[in-house]
Each structure stands twice: as C-alpha cells, then as structure tokens.
Amino acid sequence: MLSNLASDSGKRSSLHGHWSSRMAFILAVTGSAVGLGNIWKFPYVTGQYGGGAFVLVYLACIVLIGMPVMMSEILLGRRGRRNPIATMALLGSEEGKSSNWSWVGGIGVVAGVLILSYYSVYGGYSLAYVLKSAAGTFSGAGAADVIAVRDGFEGSWKAVGLFHTLFMGLSIFVVARGVERGLEQAVRFMVPALLVLLLALLGYSINSGYFAEGFEFMFTPDFSKLTWEGVLAAMGQAFFTLSIGMGAVMAYGAYLPEETSITGAAAAVAIADTTIAIIAGLVIFPLVFANGLDIDAGPSLVFITLPLAFGNMAGGIIFGTLFFILLTFAAWTSAISLMEPAVAWIMEHLNHSRAQAAVMMGLSIWAMGLGTVFSFNILADFTFFKGTIFDNLDFLTINVMLPLSGLMIAVFAGWVMCRNSSADELGSAGTSYKIWRILVRFVAPIGILFVFLKSSGLLEFVENAVQRISGAS
Ligand code: TRP
C-alpha cells in the first residue's frame, strides 16, 4: 500500500513511502482507532461515571477537541514526513521557533509504550475468551458462572500472563515485518465484520426486554451524577478512542499524499469510531439491566455481559467465538499503531533493523505489562494513589499524558505554526479551515486546561486563595 513516490511539487516526501490511496490512509487510521477503546473501555467508563451526562461530555470532547487535534496531527505529520519526534523538531525550527518541540513527540512515544503495556493484557483477555467461547464454557451459563470464569482467569497470573505474551508476540510479528503489509486488507474486512456482529448483538439486546433501560442510561443525562473526575475521564476517553495525543496519527499522516483532504479523512474516522462505541454501549447496558449485573463492574464488564449473552442465544458458540476473534483483530491493529512510533524512532536513531527494533521494544513492553498482569492477582492488594498498578498506568496515560500532549499539539498547530503553513495543508479558503483554527487555538487548549484544573482541584485552590487574600485586605 505504500509506494515510493518522488517528492511532489518540491515538498518533502516521506522516508518510508506513501499510502497508495486516501482510502488506505483512512483504513489504517480507522484500524488504529477502532479497538478495545470502543468495546471494552467505553462501556465500562460510561458505567462507572453514571451514563448519559458522561456520554454527552464525551461526544462534545470528540467534536470540539478530538477532531481538531486529529486534524492537527495529520497536518503536522504530512508536513514533517518523519517520525513524530523528528517531525516536531523539524517543524519547530522551520517555523523559526525551538526544535525542543520534539519533546511533544517524546511524551507521545512514551505514552504509546506505557499504554501498550496494559493494552496487550486486555488484548490477551480477548484472545483467551476466543478459546473459552469455542470450548463452550459459556453455554447456558448464568451471571454467577460467567463471573466465576472471569475470577478464575483473572486470579491466575499464569493464565493472564500467557495470553499477554501471545498477544504481544502477535504485535511484534506484524511490526517487525512492516506495518503496511496486510494491514489494509485486514482492516477492510475487520471493521465491517465487527459492525455486522455488533448489529446482530444489538438485535439480541433489543429483545432482552431491557433495551429502554439501557438506552435511557446512555442518553438521559443526569448531571448530578457527573463529577469533574468523570469529565476528565470523558476527555481522556475521547483521546484514547481516536488514537490521538501520542503521534500515532501523526506517524500515519507522514505517509499521506499531498492532495488528500485532511478534514474529510478525520471526519470519516471519527464517525466510524464513535458509531462503533455507541453501538457497543447499546449492546452492553440492556444486558447489564436484564441480568441484574453491576453497572460499575469496571474493566471486565464486557467480559461478563457478552459471554452471558452468547451463552444463552442460539448459535452462541460460533457467534461468541467469531466476536472475540474480531475483537482480538481490532485490538491487534490498534496495538501496532501504539508500537510503531517507538520502533520507527529506534530504527532512525539507533540504526537497528525494523525486526531488531520491534523485538527489542516489544520485549520491553511485554516486561512492563507484567505489572498489569500481577495487579489482578498477586499484587492486587498493592495499591497507591489511584489504585492498583493498572489503575495508575491507566489514569496517568489516558487522563494525563494524552490530553497534555494533545494540548501541546493544538498550541503548536494553532499558535506556533504560521497561518500560511497550516492553511497550505488544510486549504485556506473553506469555512472548515476557519472553524478548525478557532477550535485549535481557543476551544481545545482552554477546554483541556480547564478540565485539568477543575479535576485536580487546583482551580478551587486558586479561587479560595484569591478569596482569602481579597477578604484579608
Ligand atoms: N484507539 C485505540 C482503541 O480505541 C487505542 C489506540 C491505538 C491508541 N493507538 C493509540 C490510543 C494511540 C491512544 C494513542 O482501542
């Protein structure tokens, strides 16, 4: 899918070739975006933070912050045409500012590595559930049975560790061979197939007798249930699900041909990604109510609700096996994009072959992942700050690192880069450019900062201090 085009119209061309078509690029970014974030993470955080109001904030974050930041990443990537660290350094000095902007790329690469360390563990869950479904473990199961299966799996570090190892092996394998090979075909098949299975599951959910309850939970906002921590989680989820704030999209943008519309590509990805997440929610919540399950069950929510559905429907063994195969595929295409920036960086800087870089990086990520593997069993009682090792990694990466580097990407594209440069990439004439520029200069940065200040309690702290000072004088 990447063909080596000569530099067109005197502009830089990528070191690694170009996407063969606009569709190839959209498919690759969709493959990165659609993953565990949609089917595993979105339902459980929505459950934890009370439903409707959380979903509304999440959707607002997708449109007002996610879209403009995604467009910025693509345009920066296409302009720099290097790995994210080198691109930020190059563009920084090109705009007459500092090459220290490379730090933004650096935070992103580290975030990707940290995210993959636990992402791989949940990719491993999905893989394990392929086998459990195929073996008929869930046939006729009740709620207590699927919870017992989950507890049995989670309680064994050997089982969780084994599937984490397998999943990481799959990811290393693809990255070592070169990302482009086979990815396009895989995504072209996987995303529609996943959608079809989700729609079939939706049919099951609608017939569960509790669809109205699930629908209401997701779409009737009750702001009294929403905390600032929930708002922060909704914003983090918007970054996580769109794969932005770490340079993955920037890395893919580096291979995008000049003439492609960035706005159109970003909109297509955001719509596909959001649709899948919403349908996943509409499948899962009615099942939670129908079976009297715990709505804030946390990260294993999907591994309780769906096996229960598969266990009690006609053809559930085939259906369930297929579903978890597709989920594993979706996680796999995302894992690749989490690893690629770090591997590209090692290749370009330490002069290793792609295969060597992938294995080195993959083994390090695998070792870090053991922290998450153990946080469900032997280290379950080892808690600090936000909870277990997994809870802390999850919070630090999704709620802090992604929005932070997203903020800096927005500031760079909106303020550091001159108007001519961004207009050149986005096409200056349209209203879409004007809207993008307002979002990226004001709405996104101020929104991100405000949510950070509110959720950390810093804003109250400052307000109180100001009041005390003004009261004293
Ligand atoms: N978006 C993916 C998901 O929803 C996860 C992911 C892949 C990601 N690449 C990323 C998240 C880069 C943040 C940054 O499952």
Boltz pocket constraint, residues with backbone or C-beta under 6 A from the ligand:
constraints:
  - pocket:
      binder: B
      contacts: [[A, 32], [A, 33], [A, 34], [A, 35], [A, 36], [A, 37], [A, 38], [A, 112], [A, 115], [A, 239], [A, 240], [A, 241], [A, 242], [A, 243], [A, 244], [A, 245], [A, 246], [A, 248], [A, 330], [A, 334], [A, 335], [A, 337], [A, 338], [A, 402]]
      max_distance: 6.0
